Amino acid sequence: MGKSYNDVKNTQNFSYKIIDNNTESLVKIQVGNQFYTPTELSSLILKELKQRAEHVLKMEITKCVITVPAYFNDTQRQATRDAGKLAGLEVLRIVNEPTAASLAYGIGLQEEASKNIAVYDLGGGTFDISVLKMTGGVFDVLSTNGDTYLGGDDFDHLIMQHFMTQLHWTPEFLQQHKELSQTIRLTAEEAKKQLSTSDYFESQVNNEKVFISKKEFEILIEQLVAKTIVCCGQALKDSGLEKKDIAGVVMVGGSTRIPLIKQSVQTFFDCELYDQVNPDEVVAMGAAIQADILAGNNTDTLLLDVTPLSLGIETMGGLMDVLIPRNNKIPCKASRQYTTQKDGQTGIIVSVYQGERDLVSDNRKLASFTLQGIPAMPAGLPKVAIQFVINADGILQVSATELRSGVAQQIEVKPQYGLTDSEVESRLLASITHAKEDIQTRSLIEAITEASTMLQLTENFLFKHNIHITTEEQQATQLAIAQLQQAIDEKIKTGY
């Protein structure tokens, strides 16, 4: 998905031929007399799903939520959106599969403390392990690992070989008897499923008995299971976390029904396993929950698609510094570093605003708090990180941390979206109408701020270093300082 021939030309194990007609365009495969890109094939699948949903619901479907692997890059996600458009669907949200699986268990739907979750996904053909950090409904994928060529099909193949040994069949024999090859494959799959709930399997293949015990099955697959655990260890290492930091493991994929796999994962992580939801459906269930929220049917949770207006803080001179621009997808987070303006300053007032104008006086104030306890240091030396986090409920959390000392403070802003559509429109219109004026005002304020800072630094430097200058130099310096201060005062008095 979203890859060119150059991206996959060295990859083996494809059961179909990849067409190399242009190394920079999307890969294509031939189906009959036609050639398809993965995006086009995906759109055909989505069209079929759309028709089936419309048949069941007896209504037209125009919007959807699609899940993708956590390791999908922007190109692959855009290709997924394009597939939705080709299928006649508006893709409201692209959701990471581990996030969707977590949502199916209600993780992240309510406000919770910071929580680390692992998602163990073992399907028919691939294995993925993801480590997620959830804070206030915002999911961060800390690391991913896995094996794109390890899955339940490999377990089926091992059982097939076990049965072939019992029947004294060779691979060459199966090449000549395609129907028997399909029969023994389906029998092996049936055995795998039955051995998840019983200790013994027995059946007939071509009127000959085949059998396998649960113990024999576990011996066959133990090396493959061990490979998945190695991937888990690597993902944990990449995330910078330890086993004790993981609060739970979400089990995804039909192959996670196998008792040996559950036992191995439980032993490795030593924490709660989330396996109550059908592992074949858990990702789709999470996507459905996300869609239900977006449709407004889930009244317990408010989830907004985008931020209607920009969010930021007040900086020196009464300017608005935007951290989260309008139309930003949520949940989301952003952070920026600031510093003090005066020597020995021990506190910083953090004022949060919403709007599109350059001056905070033209925007809407949401909240304010003071970060106190900053060690007294020269101006510009403290490093204060301001972080905005909008969680899945559309609630804004603002935190400020002085990085050198670790002093921190935070506030939760619930009503940041308490504006009507007309109010949002009027604020956007005002930002356009006054755009030229705002640019001029911002430029002037920034110049005044820089001049004030320069003035203060000059005076401090002369005083601190006890600079000896002549009377004429002293008079000239004082005159320049006085003239600069007068110009600043006049501009401030006239409202810039």
ABEGO torsion letter per residue (X at the ends): XGBBAAAAAABBGBABBBBBABAABBBBBBBEABBBBAAAAAAAAAAAAAAAAAAAAGBBBABBBBBBBAABBAAAAAAAAAAAAAAGBBBABBBBAAAAAAAAAGBGABBBBBBBBBBBBBBAABBBBBBBBBBGGBBBBABBBEBAABBAAAAAAAAAAAAAAAAGBBAAAAAABAAAAAAAAAAAAAAAAAAAABABBBBBBGGBBBBBBAAAAAAAAAAAAAAAAAAAAAAAAAAGBBAAABABBBBBEAAAABAAAAAAAAAAAGBBBBAABBAAAAAAAAAAAAAAAAAGABAABBBBABBABBBBBBBBGGBBBBABBBGBBOBBBBBBBBBBABBGBABBBBBBBBEABABAAABBBABBBBBBGBBBBBBGABBBBBBBBBBAAGBBBBBBBBAAAGBBBBBBBAAAAABBAAAAAAAAAAAAAAAAAAAAAAAAAAAAAAAAAAAAAAAAAAAAAGBBBBAAAAAAAAAAAAAAAAAAAAAAAAGX
